């Protein structure tokens, strides 16, 4: 076995301690009366409705406007887009087509202290801004805005192979027709980005000069599904809605777990980590202690992925199922290190050298760890795709179900990836490093027999 330098253990050890501390407590500063966030901690996590409660609001078109079903779907799509852009996955949207009403429920912001529902829903009720820009960057030349689009709808065109495919057809106003003709000539064989607020929702390539005010967007080589094409048409129409939304009513939603649920969960987490530390050290000795350090690193990465860690990233909405996914991934991390420690112990009892036992033990356990974790990754990805922001199966399972299951899949996937980084990668580097330290080369520290 090729030995790892002795300082490697200490470098990884202190790096994990730093990541653990900062992911939990964050790093903050002050600028006069303002608090500056350099690194986000647990307190910056946006907790779901089930943990912290949230807001319920009922929206309607402005007075005197009778919305069509398509317009209601467009409003639903833009509210959905804005919530997803804020990494809010624990939300519910219920359109009432007969009464032109849309009910929305979503959790409080992580830094909310006033808990004012009126302030919380202002972003959602403001009119969406649709902009066509040259290229795919947000600072590209503005070509058209939502007011230049008369209509966007799903249609079928016959492809070169003779089969029909779904496209999103656009119809521009007279003024928009002239603007678009100039833009397609200027950006021929280049992309034009379609932006909704700060999000690029499509970037089709201009294939010809279009002067009649009608065009379509295809789905590229893979094509659009009916759901994708409908969603894009709704978002484009949302930017061209001729009315604002009014707030019919709003109020607060109490958390289903009670006020002190987070405190209770925090105490339970600390108690569980202490138990894991004692168990791993007593049963597996030095490899068990190193496994616990790696487990802290895995936990730190999981928290970082939820809190946003760096201020440029939004906090993920953490729900009870999300916490369950994190706990399950920690269990997988412990299991991976137990498999490795047991393989090393088996090798030691055959009388081989310490270096050879560590090498054979880590290699022998790798395939079993990879097989188990890959299976979990596949399941987690399926949960994210099926129950994620696209809400593919919301018609079958309900909107309230999709966000909760998505949170479970997300934290589970992040936890398993973190297990590969820390539980498989970092722990093995640390183990090989400490095995080169003279007073730590006693085989009993690794589960071997007592010397006769």
N, C-alpha and C positions, 0 to 999 in steps of 0.2 A: 504494500500500500504506500502510495506517495503521501508523505506527511505534509501537513499544512503548518505554516509558520505559527509560533506560539502567540504572537500579538494578535492573530486573526480572531481568536476567541474574545479578547478584551475589546477589540474594535466593534465586533458584531454585538457583544453584550451591551456596551454603552450606547450603541446606536439604537438598539431595541428599547432600552430604558428611556432614551430621549423621545422616541416615537410614541411610546406608551404614555409618558407623562404629558406630552404636548397634545396628543389626540384626546386625552381625557380632560385636561385643564385648559388647553389652548394657550396662546400667547397674546397678551393685550398690552396696549399702551394708552397714554393720555395726551391729548392736545387741547389744553384749556379745559373746557367743560365737556369735550367730546372724548369718547372711548374709541381707540383705534384697534382694529382687529388684524393682527398679523397672521395668526394661525387659529383656525376655529377649533373649539373643543366640544364636549358633549352638550354644553348649555346652548350651543348654536343649532342643535338638531331640531328640525321641525317635526314635532310629535303628532301622530294621527289623531283623528277624532275620538277613537276609543280610549286614548290615553290622556289627552289634554282637552278634548272638546273642540268646538269650532263654531262656524257660522252657517246659518241657513238663510237664503235670500230667494225671493220670488221676483223675477224680471218680467217685464211686458214691453211691447212697442210703445213709443211715445203716443200721447193722446191723439185720437183721430185716425190712427193707422191700423188697418186690418192686415195682418201678416198672412202670407200664404204658407203652406206646409214647407215649401222649399226654403222660404226665408227663415222659418223657424229652425229648420235643419242647419242652415248657414250660421245662425246665431249660436246654436248648440256647438257647432264645430269650432267656432272662434273662441268660445269660452273654454272648451276642452283644450284647445291649443295653448291658450294663455296659462291654464293651470299646469299643463305638462311642462311648459317652458320654465315654470318656477319649481320644477321637480316635485310638484304636488301630485302624488299618485293615489292618495286616499281621499277621493272625492266622489260625489254622486251628482248626476245631472238627469232631471226628469222633465222632458217637454210635454206640455198639455196643448195639443193642437186645436182642440175645440174651443178653448178659452184664451188662446194666444198667451200662454204663461210658461215660463221655464223656472223650475225650482233647482237651486244649486246648493250643495252642502260641501264644505271644505274646512280643513283644520286651521287653527291660528298660526301666525308666523312665529318663528322661534324667539324673536326678540320682542314680541308683543307684550306690553305691560298694561296698557289701558283696556284692552279687550273691547274695543269699540267696533261692533259689527258694521256700522255705516262706513267707517273708514276702510275696513278690510275689503269691502266689495267694490270700492271705487274703480279699481283697475279693471275689474271684470265688466263693468257696465259702460265703460267708455267705448266710443266708436273705434273699430279696428282700422289701421292704416295699411292699405295695400299699395305697393309700389313696384313697378317694373324697372329694373336697373340693367345697364350694360355690364356684361361680365357676371361673375359670381361673388364679387365682394360687396359689402354693404355700402362702401363709399363710392361705388360705381355711379356712372351718369344716370340720373333719373329720367326715364323715358315716358312712362305713363303712371297714373295713379288709379285708385279704385273707381273714381268718378268717370273715368274714360271707358270703363267696361260696362256694357249694357247687360250682358248675360253670359253665364258660363254653365254648360250642361254636358252630360255624358252622351256620347253617340258612338256609332260603329263605323269603321272604315274597312275596306277590303285590302289586305296586304298583298305583297308580291307573290306569296305562295297560294293566294286564293282564299285564305281563311280570313275571318273578320276579327278585328281586335277593338278593345275599348279605348276611346280617346276622350279628352276633355276639349270640347269646342268652345271657342270664345267669339263673342260678337261685340265689336267696339262701337262707341258713339261716333258721330261725324267728326268731331274734333279728335277723338282717339284714333280714328282710322288714318288720318293724315300723319299723326305722330308715329303710329306704328309702321306705316309705310316707310317713313324716313329711317326709323330705327332698324328695320329689317334689311334695308339697303346698306346701312352703315355697319351692321353687325352680321352680315352674311357669313355663314359657316362658323359663327361664334355663338357663345351662349348668352342668353338674356335671363337674368335672375328674377324670379317672382318672390317678393318679400312681403311677409305679413308681420307687421311690427318689426321686431328684431330677428325674425326667423326666415330663412330662405326655404320656401315650401316647394319650389321646383326651379329647375334651371335648364330649360329646353334649348337645343341648338337650332339656330335659324338655318333652314335648308333652302329657302328661296325668298325673293322679295314679295311681300304681301301688301297689296294696295286696295283690296276690296273690303277691308275691315272685318274679315272672317278668317280664323285660323284654328288650328287644333294642336294640342299637346299630346304626343304619344308617350308610352312608357318605356321607350328605348328598346333594347334587345329583348328584355324579359317581358315587356308589355305591362299594361295595367290590369289588375283585377277589377271587378265591378265595384268592390268596396273602396279600393284606392282611388279610382277615378271619381267616384261620388264624393269622397272626402275632399279631394282637391278642388272639385267644382264648388262644393259648399264653402270652402275657405276663400276662394276667389270671389264668390258672390257676397260673402260676409264683408269684404272690404268695399263692396259697392252698395251696401244697404242704404236706402234713402232715409232711414230713421235712426234715432238714438234709442237706447234702452232706458226705460224708467224703472225705478225700484218700487215695486208694489208693497212689499213688506220684508222685514228682516228680523232676525233674532239670534240668540246664542244656543248652542247645543252643549249639554253637559257631558263630560266624559263618562263612559260606561263603567270604568274601573274605579272611579273615585279620585279625590284630590291627592291622596298619599300613595297612589299606586307606584309612581316612579321611585319614591324613596324606598318603598318595600322591595322593589326589584333591584335597586342598587345594593341594599344590604344582602339580599340573596346572592347577587353576583359575587360580592366580596367573599362571602362564606363559601361559595362553591369553588372559587379560585384557591382559597386556603386549603380546602379539602383535597383538591387536585394536587397541589404542591406537596402536601404530606404523603398522599398515596404514592405519587410518582417517585419521591425521594426514598421512601421506606422500601418499596417493592423493587425499584429499578436503580436506585442509588444515583451515581453520577449521570448516567444517560437520562434518568428520570428528571434530574434537576435541569439539565440542558434542554430537555423536551419542554419543561415548564417555561423556560425563558423564551423558547421559540413560540410557545402558545401565547405568551404576552404579545409577541410581535404580530402574530396572526390576528389577535384581538384588536391590536392597534390599527392594523390595515383595515379591518372591518369597520371600525368606528370612523376612521378617516374617510371611507367611502360614503358614509352616511351623513357625517357632519359637514362635508364639503372641504374640510381641513384648510385649504387655502381660500381666501376671501373671494377669488375670482370665480369659484364654483358655488352653485346654490346648494343648500342643504337638502338632503333626500327626506321624504316623509317617512318616518319610522312608526310602524304600527305593531300591534301584538304579534301578528303572523311574521312580521319582519324580525322581531326579536327572537321568535321561535326558529327562524332560518339561521340566525347568527349562532344560537345555542347549538343547533344541530351540526353546523360546520365546526364548532369548537370540539364537539364530541368526535367528529371525524378526524380532527387534528390530533387529539389525544390517542385515538385508535391507531393512527399512522405511526406515532412514536412508540407505542406499546409493541406493535409488530416488529419494528426495528430493534428495540431493546431485547425482546424475546429471542430474535434470531442471533443477536450478538451473544446472549447468555448461552444459547445452545452451542455456539461455536466454541466458547470458552471452556465448556465442560468436556470438549474433545481433547483438550490439552494443547491447542495451537497457540501461537504467539498472539499477543494483544493486538498488534497491528493487523495481522492476518484475520483475526476474528472480527475486528471492526470492519475491515474491507469486505469480507464474505457476508457478514450480517447485514450491512447496508445494501449491498448488491442484491442479496437474496430476498430482501423485503420490498425492493423497489417495484417489481412487477405487480405484486398484490396491491400495493398502495395506489399505483397508477390505475389499475383496473377498477378498483372501487370508486376512486374519485372521478374518473372519466364518466362513469355511469351517472353519478350525481350531477356532474356538469351538464350532461345531455338533458336530464330531467329539469334542471334549473332553467336552462335556455328555452326549453319548450314552454315552461310556465311563464317566462318573461314575454315570449312572443305571442302566446295565446291570450294571456290576461294582462298584457301591458297597455300602454296608452292607446294602441290601436283598437282595443276592445273588440277583438275579432269575434269572441263568443259571448258578448254582453247580452245578446238577444236570448241566449239559452240560459245563462247563469245569473244575469242581472248586473247592473252597473256597479252596485255596492260590493259585489264579490270580486270584480276584476282587480281593483286597486289593492285589495287585501292580499290576494294570491300573488300579484306582481311583486309586492314588497317581500313576501316570503321567498320567491324565486331569486330576487335581486340579492338579498343578504346571503342566501345560501350559495349563490354563484361566487360572490366576492369572497366569502369565507373559504370556499374550496380552493380558489386561486391563491389566496393568502396562505393556505396550508401548504401548497406546493412551494411557495417562496420561502416561508419560514420553517414549517414542519419537516419539509424534505430537504430544501437547499441549505438554509442557515444552520439548522440543527446538526447536520452532518459535517459542515465546515467547522463548527465549534467543537464537535466531538473529536474530530481528527486533530484539531489544534491542541486541545487539552491533553490528549493522549501522548503528546510530545513533551509534556512537563514532567520532570523526573518523579516528583513525589506523588503524582497522580497516575502513575503507571501500574499501580497495584491492581491485579485482576479482580480482587474482591470488590473494588469500587465500581466494577462494570457487571457484577453478578457472577463472577467466577468462584471457584472453590477456595476455601481457606488453605493456605500453604501448610503442608505437613511438616 
